[in-house]
Amino acid sequence: MNKKSGKVQNKNGSSVEKKKAELMPLDDKKTSEKSSFTEFKDAPDKTESDILAGERPGNKVKDKEKTSGKEKPEAPVKRAAPGKKKSLAPVIIAVAAVVIVAGVVIFILGRNGNTPIENIFVSDIEVVLADGTVQTMKASAAFEELSTDRFYKGIVIDGVDVGGMTKDEAYAAVTKTLPQNPEEICVKLKLAEKTLIPNFNDVTVEYNTREVIDTAFEMYRPASEKDLDQLKECYNNVQQLKNTKQNFESSYTIKVNNVRETVEKVLNIYVEEYSEFRDASIVDFDLENREFIIEKEKTGYDIDVESAVKGVEELFESGTYTGTVTVPVDIKSPEVTEAMLREEYGLIGEQTTITNGVESRNVNISQACSNINGTVLEPGEVFSFNEVVGQRTIENGFQAATVIAGGQYEQDLGGGICQVSGTLYNAALKSNLKIIERHGHAWPSDYIDPGLDATVDWPSTDMKFENDSDYKIIIVAWWDPDDWSCNAQIYGKKLPDGQYIETEAEIVSQYTPGPEYTEYVEDWDMPVGETKELRHSYDCITAYAYKVWYDKDGNEIDRVYYDSTYYKPYGRRVAVGVVREDGTYASIDHSTGEILPEPTPEPVVTTTPAPVPDTPTPEPPTPDPPTPDPNTTPDPTPAT
């Protein structure tokens, strides 16, 4: 509800209390003047000379002179000397005149009984007109002018100048200007993160315009023409209204209906929906952005509809029609949030190595990474490099490149992919996963420290590890042509408390093989006298691998020995040409690489054998044809 108080406002906007003309009881009015007829009647003992001398019977004449604050004693009345009588004719004439005048007045009063006799001689009043002019006018005329059934000029109600209008005319004119909806009703409901706007369109508005019109109409209305002071004051104020208008304003009362129904209608559709809640969950993995896709958690709310209704009603009752009411709710919080999953799940371990500029080798590395990228391992599953990458064939996108085979470098399909298996092997170690199978190369690789490589060969030599965590892992692998980097990352449940693992290798023994380890082998396509190095020498190395644990601040907290790798010594391997000019092949000393001299052939003794008489060759006997078995069917002869 809202009720605005009606006030009178003058032209400059200041508030003026509404004023009603006050009646002055006639019994309280003291008239200072009385008619000469009355005075003469009340003083019969006065002589003619007293009357002619200007003295009024019944009045006390006070001496204006005062002595020591006291009045002087009255002078004795002089009387005519005895024996001298004056004529009474003037007195009789005067008395007759007074009687005649009195009769006329009484006759007039008899015809107009509304005029009291005491006002017959004081019926004029002085008034001040709107322009400041002072004017004398009959009280009856002033009263009649103010007793109109229309508003005085200068009365304004709700912005409408109603001067000259009757009450009904003023009501019709004012109500046309009053708005049907004086207040904008826009109360919003704040429900969790949602803002709802109910439609409060059932509104009742009541104005007190009739009361204001009655109050404004009675302003400066004299109660009677008998109270001359009040009449004069009212007349002067009405004149001043022409200069300074008096403003009145209606007040109104607003009642918003069906508040409960409106609030319930808006909130009830959310009661069931908001009561449900769920934990955040991982639904997929974005390979492009390399992050988990998480479905956000949902908070549940038990909505207190009753309190919301009460809040809106109290707002309206306070005279406020715009604002926001927060809907009370009982929050049901999920146990797992997106932030918790982001903190707990993500990148566990990663490794990067740099490849060389051999195009065919990089093609193979990129193809192997592509085959591995996006592999998902559920808890307990084992990753097999050979199974995931597949057989190295041209059809599978692999090219010929350098490989280590038989203790030397050769060209074969898929050369170089051991760098992918070694890179992924280190990422698995850093992710604290269980290694099932791993083999070192014949000698250390130049892209990773000794003891941290992992060689593979289809189909027998493999690299395997198991997801022994309690959550699935995602393997991400790619080759970057911009910096020739081979990258492997493993995503899943992170190590606790922000810890992480780095791999380190330590060479615990090493020696270089001497010349005695050099190997010489025949080259069946190269002429005698030419040589080429098939392999340079490699040191004999024993290397230990460690998993080094760090806390979230980078402080080493543990160093765990993991594995050792033994690289046996390899001497130089040199190819020696053995093709002679005549196309024959020479022999070499495998310990020195020297061509061995041809051996001298020993003479061969030839003997002539004794002649042997011819021996006739006997004819072979002809076997009897077999008797066919009637129960046997011969096999058919295949077509060619």
C-alpha positions in Angstrom: 0.0 0.0 0.0 1.1 3.6 -0.6 -0.6 6.8 0.3 0.7 10.2 -0.6 -0.4 13.1 1.6 -2.3 15.9 -0.1 -0.6 19.3 0.4 -1.3 22.8 -0.7 1.7 24.2 -2.7 2.2 27.8 -3.7 3.7 28.9 -6.9 7.3 28.5 -5.9 6.6 24.9 -4.8 6.8 25.4 -1.0 4.1 23.5 1.0 1.4 25.5 2.7 -1.0 23.9 5.1 -4.6 24.0 3.9 -6.5 26.7 5.6 -10.2 27.0 6.3 -11.9 30.3 7.1 -12.6 30.6 10.8 -15.9 31.9 12.1 -15.8 34.6 14.7 -18.9 34.4 17.1 -20.9 37.6 17.0 -21.3 37.6 20.8 -17.6 38.1 21.1 -17.5 41.1 18.7 -17.3 44.4 20.6 -18.7 47.3 18.7 -17.2 50.6 19.6 -19.8 52.7 17.9 -23.5 53.0 18.6 -26.2 55.0 16.8 -27.0 58.5 18.1 -30.5 57.4 18.4 -29.5 54.8 20.9 -27.3 57.3 22.8 -30.1 59.8 23.1 -32.5 57.2 24.3 -30.1 56.1 27.0 -29.5 59.7 28.4 -32.9 61.4 29.0 -31.5 63.5 31.8 -29.3 65.6 29.5 -30.3 69.1 28.7 -30.5 70.6 25.3 -27.4 72.7 26.0 -25.5 69.5 26.8 -26.6 67.9 23.5 -25.8 71.0 21.5 -22.5 71.3 23.2 -21.5 68.0 21.5 -21.5 65.8 24.5 -23.0 62.4 24.1 -25.0 61.1 27.0 -23.8 57.8 28.4 -20.2 58.5 27.6 -17.6 59.5 30.1 -15.4 62.4 29.0 -12.0 62.0 30.3 -9.7 64.9 30.7 -6.6 64.4 28.5 -4.5 66.2 30.9 -3.1 64.1 33.7 -1.2 65.1 36.7 1.2 62.7 38.3 -0.3 59.8 36.4 -3.8 60.6 37.7 -6.8 62.1 35.9 -7.9 65.6 36.8 -11.3 66.0 38.4 -14.2 66.8 36.1 -15.3 70.4 35.9 -18.7 71.1 37.4 -21.6 71.3 35.0 -22.8 74.8 34.4 -26.6 75.2 34.6 -28.7 78.0 33.3 -29.5 80.7 35.8 -32.9 80.4 37.3 -35.6 82.4 35.6 -34.0 82.1 32.2 -35.8 79.4 30.1 -34.7 78.5 26.6 -37.1 77.3 23.9 -37.7 73.6 23.6 -38.6 73.7 19.9 -35.1 72.8 18.6 -35.1 69.8 20.9 -38.5 68.7 19.8 -37.4 69.1 16.2 -34.3 67.1 16.7 -36.1 64.3 18.5 -38.7 64.1 15.7 -35.9 63.9 13.1 -34.3 61.0 15.0 -37.6 59.2 15.2 -38.2 59.6 11.5 -34.8 58.3 10.6 -35.2 55.4 13.0 -38.6 54.6 11.5 -37.1 54.4 8.0 -34.3 52.2 9.2 -36.7 49.9 11.0 -38.9 49.8 7.8 -35.9 48.7 5.8 -34.9 46.1 8.3 -38.4 44.8 8.2 -38.0 44.1 4.5 -34.6 42.6 4.8 -34.6 40.5 8.0 -31.0 39.2 7.3 -29.3 42.4 8.2 -28.8 42.9 12.0 -29.5 46.3 13.3 -26.0 46.7 14.9 -24.5 46.5 11.4 -26.6 49.1 9.7 -24.0 51.8 10.1 -20.8 49.6 9.7 -21.7 47.6 6.5 -18.7 48.9 4.5 -15.3 47.1 4.5 -11.9 48.0 3.1 -10.3 45.4 0.9 -7.1 45.1 -1.1 -7.5 44.1 -4.7 -5.0 41.8 -6.6 -3.2 44.9 -8.0 -2.7 46.3 -4.5 -5.5 48.9 -4.8 -7.4 49.5 -1.6 -11.2 49.7 -2.1 -14.2 50.2 0.1 -17.1 47.9 -0.6 -20.3 46.7 1.0 -19.8 43.6 3.2 -22.9 42.1 1.6 -21.4 42.4 -1.9 -18.1 40.9 -0.8 -19.9 38.0 0.9 -22.1 37.4 -2.2 -19.0 37.5 -4.4 -17.2 34.9 -2.3 -20.3 32.7 -2.0 -20.0 31.4 -5.6 -20.5 27.7 -6.4 -17.3 27.8 -8.5 -13.6 27.6 -7.6 -11.8 30.8 -7.1 -9.3 31.9 -9.7 -5.8 30.6 -8.8 -6.7 27.2 -7.4 -4.7 24.4 -9.1 -5.3 20.7 -8.5 -2.9 18.1 -9.8 -1.6 20.6 -12.4 -5.1 21.6 -13.6 -6.2 25.3 -13.0 -9.8 24.7 -11.8 -10.6 28.4 -11.3 -14.2 29.1 -12.5 -15.2 25.4 -12.5 -17.8 23.7 -10.4 -16.8 20.7 -8.2 -18.0 18.2 -10.8 -16.3 20.1 -13.6 -13.1 20.2 -11.7 -13.3 16.4 -10.9 -13.8 15.5 -14.5 -10.9 17.8 -15.6 -8.5 16.5 -12.9 -9.2 12.8 -13.3 -8.5 13.0 -17.0 -4.9 13.9 -16.1 -4.3 11.2 -13.5 -2.4 8.2 -14.7 -4.0 4.8 -14.5 -0.8 3.3 -13.2 1.1 6.0 -11.3 3.8 3.6 -10.3 5.9 1.2 -12.4 5.6 -2.2 -10.8 8.7 -4.2 -11.6 9.8 -6.5 -8.8 12.4 -9.2 -9.8 13.1 -12.5 -8.2 16.8 -13.5 -7.8 16.9 -17.3 -7.9 20.5 -18.5 -7.6 22.2 -17.2 -10.8 18.9 -16.6 -12.6 16.7 -13.4 -12.5 13.0 -13.8 -13.0 10.4 -11.1 -13.7 6.9 -11.9 -12.5 4.0 -10.0 -14.3 2.1 -8.1 -11.6 -0.6 -6.7 -13.8 -3.5 -7.1 -11.5 -3.3 -3.7 -9.7 -6.0 -1.5 -8.1 -5.3 2.3 -7.8 -7.5 4.6 -5.7 -7.1 8.4 -5.7 -8.5 10.8 -3.0 -9.3 13.4 -5.6 -12.8 14.0 -4.3 -11.4 14.9 -0.8 -8.8 17.2 -2.3 -11.5 19.0 -4.4 -13.6 19.5 -1.3 -10.7 20.8 0.7 -9.6 23.2 -2.1 -13.1 24.4 -2.7 -13.5 25.4 1.0 -10.3 27.5 0.9 -11.0 31.2 1.9 -14.8 30.7 2.1 -16.3 33.0 4.7 -18.7 31.4 7.1 -20.9 34.5 7.3 -21.0 38.2 6.4 -21.5 39.0 10.0 -17.8 38.4 10.8 -16.4 41.4 9.0 -12.8 40.7 9.9 -13.0 37.2 8.5 -14.9 38.4 5.5 -12.2 41.0 4.8 -9.4 38.5 5.2 -11.0 35.9 2.9 -11.7 38.5 0.3 -8.1 39.8 0.4 -6.7 36.2 0.2 -8.9 35.4 -2.8 -7.6 38.5 -4.5 -4.0 37.3 -3.9 -4.8 33.9 -5.4 -4.8 35.8 -8.7 -1.1 36.5 -8.2 0.1 33.5 -6.3 -1.7 30.2 -7.1 -2.4 27.5 -4.6 -1.6 24.0 -5.6 -3.2 20.8 -4.4 -2.2 17.3 -5.2 -4.2 14.1 -5.0 -2.7 11.1 -3.2 -3.3 7.5 -4.2 -3.4 4.1 -2.8 -2.0 1.1 -4.7 -3.0 -2.5 -4.1 -1.2 -5.3 -6.0 -3.6 -8.3 -6.2 -2.8 -12.0 -6.5 0.8 -11.6 -5.3 1.0 -15.2 -4.1 -0.4 -16.7 -7.3 1.9 -14.7 -9.4 5.1 -15.6 -7.4 4.2 -19.3 -7.2 3.5 -19.4 -11.0 7.0 -18.1 -11.7 8.9 -20.3 -9.2 7.1 -23.6 -9.4 8.5 -24.4 -12.8 12.0 -24.3 -11.3 11.3 -26.3 -8.1 12.0 -29.7 -9.7 14.7 -28.6 -12.0 16.7 -26.8 -9.3 16.3 -29.6 -6.8 18.6 -31.8 -8.9 22.4 -31.7 -8.5 25.3 -33.6 -9.9 29.1 -33.9 -9.7 31.4 -32.7 -12.4 32.7 -35.4 -14.6 35.3 -36.0 -17.4 33.4 -36.8 -20.6 36.2 -36.7 -23.3 39.6 -35.5 -24.2 40.3 -32.6 -26.6 43.4 -33.7 -28.6 43.8 -30.4 -30.4 43.9 -28.4 -27.2 45.3 -31.3 -25.2 42.9 -31.0 -22.3 40.1 -33.0 -20.7 36.5 -32.0 -21.6 34.6 -31.7 -18.3 30.9 -31.5 -17.8 30.4 -28.9 -15.1 28.9 -29.8 -11.8 25.3 -28.7 -11.0 24.4 -27.2 -7.7 20.9 -28.1 -6.4 18.5 -25.8 -4.7 15.4 -26.4 -2.6 13.4 -23.3 -3.3 11.5 -21.6 -0.4 8.5 -20.3 -2.3 6.6 -19.2 0.8 9.4 -16.9 1.9 9.6 -15.4 -1.5 5.9 -14.6 -1.5 6.3 -13.0 1.9 9.3 -10.9 0.7 7.3 -9.5 -2.2 4.3 -8.7 -0.1 6.4 -6.8 2.4 8.0 -4.8 -0.4 4.6 -3.7 -1.7 3.3 -3.0 1.8 6.2 -0.6 2.3 5.2 1.4 -0.7 8.1 0.1 -2.9 7.1 -1.3 -6.3 10.5 -1.8 -7.9 13.4 -3.8 -6.7 14.7 -7.4 -6.3 13.7 -10.0 -3.9 16.2 -12.8 -3.3 14.5 -16.2 -3.2 15.7 -18.1 -0.2 17.1 -21.6 -1.1 18.6 -24.6 0.6 21.8 -25.3 -1.4 22.7 -28.8 -2.2 26.4 -28.7 -3.2 28.0 -31.4 -5.4 31.0 -33.2 -4.0 33.1 -33.0 -7.2 33.6 -29.7 -9.0 35.2 -28.8 -12.3 37.9 -26.9 -10.5 38.7 -30.1 -8.5 38.9 -32.2 -11.6 41.2 -29.6 -13.3 43.4 -29.7 -10.3 43.4 -33.5 -10.0 43.5 -34.5 -13.7 45.8 -33.3 -16.5 49.3 -33.7 -17.7 51.3 -36.3 -15.7 54.5 -36.7 -17.6 56.1 -35.6 -20.9 59.3 -36.0 -22.9 60.7 -34.2 -25.9 63.6 -35.2 -28.2 65.1 -33.5 -31.3 65.3 -35.4 -34.6 67.8 -34.9 -37.4 67.1 -33.5 -40.8 66.8 -36.8 -42.7 63.4 -36.4 -44.4 62.6 -40.2 -44.7 63.5 -40.7 -41.1 61.2 -37.8 -40.0 58.4 -39.1 -42.1 58.6 -42.4 -40.2 58.7 -40.6 -36.9 55.7 -38.5 -37.7 53.7 -41.5 -38.9 54.4 -43.5 -35.7 53.4 -40.5 -33.6 50.2 -40.1 -35.5 49.3 -43.8 -35.0 49.9 -43.4 -31.2 48.2 -40.0 -30.7 44.9 -40.3 -28.8 45.4 -43.8 -27.5 43.4 -44.4 -24.3 44.4 -46.9 -21.7 41.9 -47.9 -19.1 43.2 -49.0 -15.7 45.0 -52.3 -16.0 45.4 -52.1 -19.8 48.9 -52.5 -21.4 50.3 -50.4 -24.2 52.3 -52.2 -26.9 54.3 -50.1 -29.3 54.3 -52.7 -32.1 50.5 -53.3 -31.8 49.6 -49.6 -31.9 52.1 -48.5 -34.5 51.7 -51.6 -36.6 54.0 -53.3 -39.1 56.4 -50.9 -40.9 55.3 -51.2 -44.5 55.0 -48.8 -47.4 51.2 -49.3 -47.3 51.2 -48.1 -43.7 53.0 -44.9 -44.6 56.6 -45.8 -43.8 59.8 -45.2 -45.8 63.3 -46.7 -45.9 65.8 -45.1 -43.6 68.8 -46.0 -41.5 68.4 -48.8 -38.9 70.8 -50.8 -36.7 70.9 -54.4 -37.8 73.5 -57.0 -37.3 75.7 -54.6 -35.4 75.8 -52.0 -38.2 73.7 -49.4 -39.9 71.5 -50.5 -42.8 68.5 -49.1 -44.7 65.1 -50.5 -43.9 61.4 -49.5 -43.7 60.5 -47.6 -40.6 64.0 -46.5 -39.8 64.1 -43.9 -37.0 60.9 -44.9 -35.1 63.0 -46.1 -32.2 63.3 -42.4 -31.3 59.5 -42.4 -30.9 59.5 -45.5 -28.6 62.4 -44.0 -26.5 60.6 -40.7 -26.1 57.4 -42.3 -25.1 59.3 -44.7 -22.7 60.6 -41.6 -20.8 57.1 -40.0 -20.7 55.8 -43.3 -19.1 58.6 -43.3 -16.5 57.8 -39.7 -15.6 54.1 -40.7 -15.3 55.1 -43.4 -12.8 53.6 -46.1 -14.9 54.7 -49.8 -14.8 57.2 -50.7 -17.5 56.5 -54.2 -18.9 59.1 -54.5 -21.7 62.0 -52.4 -22.8 65.3 -53.1 -24.7 68.4 -50.9 -25.1 70.1 -50.4 -28.5 73.3 -52.0 -29.5 75.0 -48.7 -28.6 73.7 -45.4 -27.1 71.6 -43.1 -29.2 72.5 -39.5 -29.8 69.0 -38.0 -29.1 68.8 -39.3 -25.5 71.1 -40.1 -22.6 72.6 -43.6 -22.3 70.3 -45.9 -20.4 67.1 -44.1 -21.3 66.6 -45.3 -24.9 64.1 -48.1 -26.0 64.6 -50.0 -29.3 61.8 -51.8 -31.2 61.7 -54.1 -34.1 58.7 -55.7 -35.8 57.5 -58.1 -34.6 59.7 -59.4 -31.8 61.3 -56.5 -30.0 58.7 -54.3 -28.3 58.2 -51.5 -25.7 55.3 -52.0 -23.3 53.9 -50.4 -20.2 50.8 -50.8 -18.1 48.3 -48.3 -16.8 48.6 -49.3 -13.2 46.8 -46.1 -12.0 43.1 -46.0 -10.9 42.0 -43.8 -13.8 42.3 -44.0 -17.6 45.2 -42.3 -19.3 45.4 -40.6 -22.7 48.6 -40.7 -24.7 49.4 -37.7 -27.0 52.3 -37.8 -29.5 53.3 -35.6 -32.4 56.3 -34.5 -34.5 56.7 -30.8 -34.9 58.2 -29.8 -38.3 59.0 -26.3 -37.0 61.6 -27.4 -34.6 62.0 -31.1 -35.5 60.9 -32.1 -32.1 59.4 -35.5 -31.2 56.9 -35.1 -28.4 55.1 -37.6 -26.1 52.7 -36.7 -23.3 50.6 -38.8 -20.9 47.4 -37.3 -19.4 45.4 -38.8 -16.5 45.3 -38.5 -12.7 48.2 -36.3 -11.7 50.8 -37.3 -9.1 49.8 -36.2 -5.5 50.4 -32.7 -4.1 51.8 -31.3 -7.3 54.7 -33.7 -7.3 56.5 -34.6 -10.6 59.2 -36.9 -11.8 62.3 -36.4 -14.0 64.4 -39.1 -15.5 68.2 -39.1 -15.1 71.0 -41.4 -16.3 74.3 -42.1 -14.7 77.2 -43.8 -16.5 78.8 -46.1 -14.0 81.5 -47.7 -16.2 82.9 -46.9 -19.7 85.9 -47.9 -21.8 86.9 -47.4 -25.4 87.7 -50.6 -27.5 91.3 -50.7 -29.0 92.4 -51.6 -32.6 92.2 -55.2 -31.8 88.4 -54.9 -31.8 88.4 -53.7 -35.5 86.6 -56.0 -37.8 87.3 -56.5 -41.5 84.7 -58.0 -43.8 84.7 -58.7 -47.6 82.9 -56.4 -49.9 82.0 -58.5 -52.9 81.2 -55.5 -55.0 84.3 -53.4 -54.4 87.6 -53.9 -56.2 90.6 -55.2 -54.4 92.5 -52.4 -52.7 89.5 -50.3 -51.8 88.0 -50.0 -48.3 85.1 -48.2 -46.5 84.1 -47.8 -42.9 80.8 -49.6 -42.1 80.9 -48.6 -38.4 83.0 -46.6 -36.1 83.9 -47.9 -32.7 81.5 -47.6 -29.7 82.5 -47.5 -26.1 81.5 -50.2 -23.7 79.1 -48.5 -21.2 77.1 -49.5 -18.2 74.4 -46.9 -17.3 71.9 -46.6 -14.5 68.5 -45.0 -14.9 66.8 -43.0 -12.0 63.4 -41.6 -11.4 63.9 -38.4 -9.5 60.9 -37.0 -7.5 60.3 -33.3 -6.9 57.7 -31.4 -4.9 55.6 -28.7 -6.4 58.2 -26.1 -5.5 61.0 -28.0 -7.4 62.8 -29.5 -4.4 64.1 -33.0 -4.9 62.4 -35.3 -2.4 63.4 -38.8 -3.6 65.8 -40.5 -6.1 64.8 -44.0 -7.1 67.1 -46.4 -9.0 65.1 -47.9 -11.8 67.1 -49.9 -14.3 70.6 -50.5 -15.8 71.7 -50.9 -19.4 74.9 -52.6 -20.6 76.2 -51.5 -24.0 78.9 -53.9 -25.2 82.0 -52.6 -26.9 82.0 -52.4 -30.7 85.3 -51.9 -32.7 85.5 -50.4 -36.1 84.0 -52.4 -38.9 85.8 -52.0 -42.3 84.7 -53.4 -45.7 87.6 -54.6 -47.9 87.1 -55.0 -51.7 87.8 -58.5 -52.9 86.9 -58.3 -56.7 90.0 -59.0 -58.9 90.3 -57.6 -62.4 89.6 -61.0 -63.9 86.4 -61.2 -61.9 87.6 -63.6 -59.4 87.5 -63.0 -55.7 90.4 -62.6 -53.4 90.6 -63.6 -49.8 91.3 -61.3 -46.8 92.8 -61.6 -43.3 89.8 -60.7 -41.1 92.1 -59.6 -38.3 94.2 -57.2 -40.4 92.1 -56.6 -43.6 95.0 -57.6 -45.9 94.4 -59.5 -49.2 95.8 -63.0 -48.9 98.1 -64.2 -51.7 96.8 -66.8 -54.1 98.0 -70.3 -53.2 100.3 -72.2 -55.8 98.4 -75.2 -57.3 100.0 -78.7 -57.0 100.6 -80.8 -60.2 97.8 -83.3 -61.0 98.9 -86.9 -62.1 96.6 -88.3 -64.8 96.3 -92.2 -65.2 94.7 -94.0 -68.1 92.2 -96.6 -67.0 92.1 -100.2 -68.5 89.4 -100.8 -71.0 86.3 -102.5 -69.7 84.4 -104.9 -72.0 80.8 -103.8 -72.9 78.2 -105.5 -70.8 74.8 -105.8 -72.3 72.0 -104.1 -70.4 69.2 -106.5 -69.6 65.6 -105.6 -70.5 63.5 -104.8 -67.5 60.6 -107.3 -67.0 57.2 -106.0 -67.9 54.8 -106.2 -64.9 51.3 -107.5 -65.2 48.7 -104.8 -65.2 47.0 -104.5 -61.9 43.4 -105.7 -61.5 41.1 -102.8 -60.9 39.2 -102.8 -57.6 35.5 -102.3 -58.5 35.0 -100.6 -55.2 37.7 -97.9 -55.8 37.2 -94.6 -57.7 40.4 -93.0 -59.0 41.2 -89.2 -58.1 40.5 -86.7 -60.8 43.5 -84.9 -62.5 43.7 -81.1 -61.7 43.4 -78.6 -64.5 46.5 -76.6 -65.5 
